[in-house]
Amino acid sequence: MHEHHHDPIDGDIVAPPPKIPVPEHVAEAIRTLIRWTGDDPDREGLLDTPQRVARAWKEYCAGYGEDPAHHLSRVFEEVGGYDEIVLLKDIPFQSHCEHHMAPITGKASIAYLPRNHVVGISKLARVLHAFARRLQVQERLTAEVADCIWNHLHPVGVAVVIEAQHGCMTGRGVRTPGVGMVTSRMMGVFREDERSRAEVLKLMGY
Ligand SMILES: [Zn+2]
C-alpha cells in the first residue's frame, strides 16, 4: 500500500517509493501466521521456519526483479531460410496464485512462427519463469508470456498453452485434486488462420 504525501511547497500529491519490509518484520509476520494456524512458533521444529519462509518467498517471487523482455534482446538474424514453427514444449513451471498465495504447478508450451529472426530456445523458458515467479493468475500469465514474445520478437504468430493445477483448488475449498486448468493465447497467424492454429496445437500434443 502506498501512502500519499502532501507536499507543502508546490502542493503536489507525490507517492513515495514502496517500502520494502526488513527481514525481521517478515519473520514476525510469518510467526503471526503460524499462530493463526493454531500452532506455536516457539516450538523447536518451527523456530527457523519464519526465516526460511521469508527466503523461500524471495525465490518464489524472483521475477519481480527481472525484466522478462531482456531475455529476448539477443536475436539471431541468420536462420537459414527456416520459416516453420519453433516450439518449446511442456516446460515445467511453478507460480503462486495472487488470491491465496498457493502454488500453481504446471507446464507451458510456447511456440512462435519467426518473421526474420529467432532467439535461443531456452530464452522462451526464461520469459515464462520471469512472469511465473510473481503472484499470478493463470490467465494473465498466459497473456503476458504471449504478449512479451509478440511485442519484442515481432513474429508472424505466437501460441502459448498453459496447463496447471492450483493449490488453492486441490488443497482447500472444493478440494479437487488432479483437476487441471488450461489457458491459451493465440496471436497473429495462429489466431487468424485455423489451419495454422490446428498445426501448432497438434505439435503441442493437443
Ligand atoms: Zn488461488
Boltz pocket constraint, residues with backbone or C-beta under 6 A from the ligand:
constraints:
  - pocket:
      binder: B
      contacts: [[A, 97], [A, 98], [A, 99], [A, 100], [A, 101], [A, 102], [A, 166], [A, 168], [A, 169]]
      max_distance: 6.0
